Amino acid sequence: MTRHEVANKVIAAPETAYRLDGPVDASVLLLSNGLAADLSMWDAQIPFLAAHYRTLRYDNRGHGETPASPGPYSIDLLASDVLDLLDRLAIRKVHFLGMSLGGTIGWMLAASYPERIASLVLCDTPIEASPEVWATRITTALSRGMEPLVEPTLERWLTASFRTAAPAVTERVGRMIRRTSPVGYAGCAAAIQSMQLTALLPHIKVPTLVIVGEKDTATPPAMAERLAAAIPGADLVVIKAAAHLPNIEQPEAFNATIGDFLRRHAGLRPQHEPGGRG
């Protein structure tokens, strides 16, 4: 059972799907996905990251291989799922890399459970939401399924030039969106819709990096600037020629940025062969 309670009712946590890669004795780097994404969204990062860290990827509630529970969800609930997973794996502390929704989960954990987070990377992470926009998306998912959301989401996530130049990658991302549970999507969308967490940002004390795609219209650079300014000592990096998923559009620049931050704040290990699965 999860530690999260709503109106005195304990909400059962799903069996969170996860994957571990990298040397078993290395520091753990946890990667948290965005809405309508699963752990495969980090495939371009794993060969580099798992050479130095024990990488832990997981699927949020109602995404990928993690079952959905009835919604709506909250950021608190999704953060609690992460803590439950870490406790289940007997992992006390992690470096945290979160994309979009995953970044919001990360900053809540860093502010509320500082003993569990060693450093924090927030990628294309929202700090506010339009209730009307999210209400429409939630209604669409629950009434019509994910298919009507695929193309609009791709347009927000990837630049037009990338979608034209890399149709195979774009199609793979589209399949990831399409196979998301509508109930899980709606539940997590409601968590974004209702989040009111900006008061937590000044309480983050761990080394923090904010990353944003130059052409991101969902969480634009101006929002990333506000996010970085609200976190004491946070750095900001803008990835050129990328929209909401710079790790997929510009993996080399993204990996170099992550590597530089982790080299300064988490140390890097000698090369190892990745391995292991949860």
C-alpha positions in Angstrom: 0.0 0.0 0.0 1.2 3.5 -0.7 1.9 6.0 2.0 -0.5 8.5 0.2 -3.9 9.1 1.7 -6.8 11.2 0.4 -9.8 11.9 2.7 -8.5 9.2 5.1 -8.7 6.6 2.3 -5.5 4.8 1.5 -4.9 4.5 -2.2 -3.2 1.3 -3.3 0.0 1.8 -5.3 0.3 -0.2 -8.5 3.2 -2.5 -9.1 5.4 0.1 -10.7 7.3 -1.2 -13.8 10.9 -0.3 -13.8 14.3 -1.1 -15.3 17.8 -1.0 -13.8 20.9 -0.7 -15.9 24.5 -0.1 -15.2 27.0 -1.2 -12.5 25.3 -2.4 -9.3 27.7 -0.6 -7.0 27.3 2.8 -8.6 25.3 5.8 -7.4 21.7 5.6 -8.5 20.3 8.0 -11.2 16.6 7.9 -11.3 14.9 9.0 -14.6 11.2 10.1 -14.4 9.1 10.3 -17.6 6.7 13.0 -18.9 3.0 12.6 -19.4 2.1 10.1 -22.2 5.6 8.7 -22.1 7.2 5.5 -20.9 10.7 4.5 -19.8 11.7 4.0 -23.5 11.8 7.8 -23.9 15.3 7.7 -22.3 16.8 5.1 -24.7 19.2 7.6 -26.2 20.6 8.5 -22.8 21.1 5.0 -21.3 24.3 3.9 -23.1 26.1 7.0 -21.8 24.5 7.3 -18.4 24.6 3.5 -17.5 28.3 3.5 -18.1 28.7 5.6 -15.0 25.5 5.2 -12.9 23.0 2.6 -11.8 20.2 4.0 -13.9 16.7 3.4 -12.6 13.9 4.1 -15.1 10.2 3.6 -14.2 6.7 4.1 -15.7 4.4 6.5 -13.9 1.0 5.2 -12.7 -1.2 4.4 -15.8 1.8 4.7 -18.2 3.8 2.0 -20.0 3.7 -1.2 -18.1 2.5 0.3 -14.8 -1.3 -0.3 -14.3 -3.7 2.6 -14.0 -5.8 3.2 -10.9 -9.0 5.4 -11.0 -8.1 9.1 -11.2 -7.7 11.9 -10.7 -4.1 11.7 -9.4 -2.0 14.4 -7.7 1.7 15.2 -7.8 1.9 14.1 -4.2 0.5 10.7 -5.1 2.9 10.3 -8.1 5.8 11.3 -5.9 4.7 8.8 -3.3 4.8 6.1 -5.9 8.5 7.0 -6.5 9.3 6.7 -2.8 7.5 3.4 -2.6 9.6 2.1 -5.5 12.8 3.3 -3.9 11.8 1.6 -0.6 10.9 -1.6 -2.4 14.4 -1.6 -4.0 16.1 -0.6 -0.8 17.5 2.6 -2.4 18.0 5.4 0.1 19.1 8.3 -2.1 19.2 9.1 -5.8 20.2 11.7 -8.3 17.0 12.7 -10.1 16.5 13.5 -13.8 12.9 14.3 -14.7 11.2 15.4 -17.9 8.1 17.6 -17.9 5.7 15.9 -15.4 8.7 13.9 -14.1 10.5 17.2 -13.3 7.5 18.3 -11.2 7.6 15.1 -9.3 11.3 15.6 -8.8 11.1 19.1 -7.4 8.4 18.0 -5.0 10.6 15.2 -3.7 13.7 17.4 -3.5 11.8 20.0 -1.4 9.8 17.6 0.7 12.2 14.7 1.1 15.7 16.2 0.8 17.3 13.2 2.4 16.3 11.1 -0.7 17.5 13.4 -3.5 21.2 14.1 -4.0 20.9 16.3 -7.1 18.1 17.4 -9.4 17.7 17.9 -13.2 14.4 19.5 -14.3 13.8 19.2 -18.1 11.1 21.2 -19.9 9.2 21.2 -16.6 5.9 23.1 -16.0 5.4 25.5 -13.1 1.8 26.3 -13.9 -1.0 24.9 -16.0 -4.1 26.1 -17.8 -7.1 24.3 -16.2 -9.2 24.8 -19.4 -6.5 23.3 -21.7 -6.1 20.3 -19.4 -9.8 19.8 -18.9 -10.2 19.5 -22.7 -7.4 16.9 -23.0 -8.7 14.9 -20.0 -12.2 14.8 -21.6 -10.8 13.8 -24.9 -8.7 10.9 -23.4 -11.6 9.5 -21.4 -14.3 9.9 -24.1 -12.3 9.2 -27.3 -9.1 7.5 -26.2 -5.5 8.6 -27.0 -5.7 8.6 -30.8 -7.0 12.2 -31.1 -4.2 13.4 -28.8 -1.3 11.8 -30.8 -0.7 14.4 -33.5 -1.2 17.5 -31.4 1.2 16.1 -28.8 3.8 15.3 -31.4 3.5 18.9 -32.7 4.2 20.2 -29.2 7.0 17.7 -28.4 9.1 17.8 -31.6 9.9 20.6 -34.0 8.4 20.4 -37.5 11.9 20.1 -39.1 12.7 17.1 -36.9 9.4 15.4 -37.6 10.2 15.7 -41.3 13.8 14.6 -41.0 13.3 11.7 -38.6 9.9 10.1 -39.4 10.9 6.7 -37.9 11.7 8.3 -34.5 8.6 10.5 -34.7 6.5 7.4 -35.4 8.1 5.6 -32.4 7.2 8.5 -30.2 3.7 8.5 -31.6 3.3 4.8 -30.7 4.4 5.6 -27.1 1.7 8.2 -26.8 -0.9 6.0 -28.4 -0.3 3.0 -26.1 -0.7 5.1 -22.9 -3.7 4.2 -20.8 -6.5 6.9 -21.3 -7.3 6.5 -17.6 -3.6 6.9 -16.6 -3.2 9.9 -19.0 -6.3 11.6 -17.5 -5.2 10.9 -14.0 -1.7 12.3 -14.5 -3.1 15.3 -16.5 -5.3 16.1 -13.6 -2.2 16.1 -11.4 -0.7 18.8 -13.7 -3.9 20.7 -13.9 -4.3 21.0 -10.1 -0.7 21.4 -9.1 0.1 24.4 -6.8 3.7 23.7 -5.8 5.7 26.8 -6.6 6.0 27.6 -2.9 8.2 24.6 -2.6 10.8 25.8 -5.0 12.8 28.0 -2.6 13.2 25.1 -0.3 15.2 23.0 -2.7 18.8 22.9 -1.4 20.4 20.3 -3.7 22.4 21.2 -6.8 19.8 21.8 -9.6 20.0 22.1 -13.3 17.0 23.4 -15.4 17.0 22.4 -19.1 14.6 23.5 -21.8 14.3 23.2 -25.5 14.8 26.5 -27.4 11.6 26.0 -29.3 9.4 24.4 -26.6 6.0 26.0 -26.7 4.5 23.8 -23.9 7.0 24.8 -21.2 8.9 27.7 -23.0 12.3 29.1 -22.1 10.7 32.0 -20.2 9.0 29.5 -17.9 12.3 27.7 -17.5 13.9 31.0 -16.5 11.3 31.5 -13.8 11.8 28.0 -12.6 15.6 28.4 -12.3 15.3 31.8 -10.7 13.0 30.3 -8.0 15.5 27.6 -7.0 18.5 28.8 -5.0 21.7 28.4 -7.1 20.0 26.6 -10.0 21.7 26.6 -13.4 19.8 27.0 -16.7 20.7 25.5 -20.1 18.7 26.1 -23.3 19.1 23.3 -25.9 19.1 24.8 -29.4 16.9 23.4 -32.2 14.7 21.4 -29.9 11.1 21.6 -28.6 9.6 19.7 -25.6 11.8 16.6 -25.8 15.4 17.8 -26.3 16.7 14.4 -25.1 15.2 12.9 -28.3 15.7 15.8 -30.8 19.2 16.7 -29.7 20.5 13.7 -27.8 24.2 14.6 -28.1 23.8 18.1 -26.8 21.4 16.9 -24.1 23.7 14.1 -23.0 26.7 16.5 -22.9 24.7 18.9 -20.7 23.6 16.2 -18.3 27.2 14.7 -18.2 28.7 18.1 -17.4 26.3 18.6 -14.5 26.7 15.2 -13.1 30.4 15.3 -13.4 30.4 18.4 -11.2 27.9 17.3 -8.7 27.8 13.5 -8.7 31.1 12.3 -10.0 31.7 10.0 -13.0 32.9 6.5 -12.9 35.2 4.5 -15.3 33.4 2.8 -18.2 31.4 -0.3 -17.4 29.2 -2.6 -19.4 25.6 -1.9 -18.6 23.4 -4.7 -17.4 20.5 -5.7 -15.2 16.8 -5.5 -15.4 14.0 -4.9 -12.8 
